[in-house]
Amino acid sequence: MIFKSLNETKTLNPDTLKQQLKTLIIDECGKEDDFEIADISDTETLVGPDAPLDLDSLDILQISMAIKKIYGVRIEGSKDGRRALTSIQTLADYIRNKQAPTHTKKL
């Protein structure tokens, strides 16, 4: 288990979040025998022909479902999915942006 509750994810510092995302991807996609956290850089491509992790569409679905369950963030549509899952950095940024409190103006 990466952490105990959804509330804990809202206070994560960026480096901790990226480490947790690497662990999540390795665990969810069954890559434990092939990769360690240190093998995944924050900026390398996660999806596509040049991606070292060799993730397929089922892996992406599993990652998306785990992110929804753990972080309370839904990756909606293929356009958002491609953008969010470009790299660990973009995924962490996406989660942090979606978790950020929205501020509304009083009229």
N, C-alpha and C positions, 0 to 999 in steps of 0.2 A: 504494500500500500504506500502510495506516495505521500499522503498526508491524511489527517483525521477528519477534516470537515471542509465544506465549501468556503466557509468564512476565512479559513487559513489562507486560501488561494488569493484572496483580495489584498493581502498585505505582503505578498512575496516581493522580494527585491528581484530585479531583472535577471541577475545571474542565477539565482536559485530557481526561478521559473524555467530558464533555459535548460538547466541540468535536469529538472523534473520532466520536461518535455522529451529530452533525449531518452530518459529512462522509460517513459510512457511508450515512445515509438518502438524501442527495442523490445519491450515486454509485449505490447499489443500485436506486433507483427512477427513475433517468434524469431527474432534475430539474435537471441542471447548467445548462440553458439558462434555467430559470425562477427558480431560487433560489440564493442564496449563504449561507454559514454565518451571516453577520450578519443575514439575513432571518428566522432561526428563533430564537425566544426559548426559554428553558429551560422556561417554564411553559405555553406555548400548546398547545392540543389538537392531537394528531397525527392522530387518527382520528375520523371522524364528519362530519356535515353542516356543522359550523362550522369544520372544520379547514382552514387555508389551504393546506396541502400537497396536499390532494385525493388522499390515499393510498387505494388500493383493496385488496381482499383479497390479490391477487397481490403487491402491494408489501409488505404485512404479512408474508407468507410469506417473501419475499426477505430482509427485514430480520431476521426470526427465524432464518433459516438462516445469515445472515452473522454474527449475534451468537453463535450456537453455534460456528461455525468460528473466529471471531476471539477471542472472549472465553471460550469453553468453557462457556457458560451456555445451558442449554436453557429456552426459554419453553414451559411445558407447559400445554396446554389453553386453551380460549378465555377462561375466567375469568381465568387468570394473564396471558394475552396482553392482554386489555383493560386490566387493571390496570397491567401493566408499560409498555404503549405509550400511556398517557394523555398523557405529555409527555416531553420530553428528560430533565427532572429525575427523573420516576418511573422511566424506563428506566435511567438511571445508578444510581439507588438500588437497583433490582432487581438489576442486574449486580453491584454492589459487595456487596450482601447475600448473593448466591448464591456469590460468590467468597470470602467471609470464611471463615476456617478455623473448623471446628466444634470446640468444646471439649467433651470428655466427662469426666464424673466417674469416678474410679476407685472401685470398690466394695470 
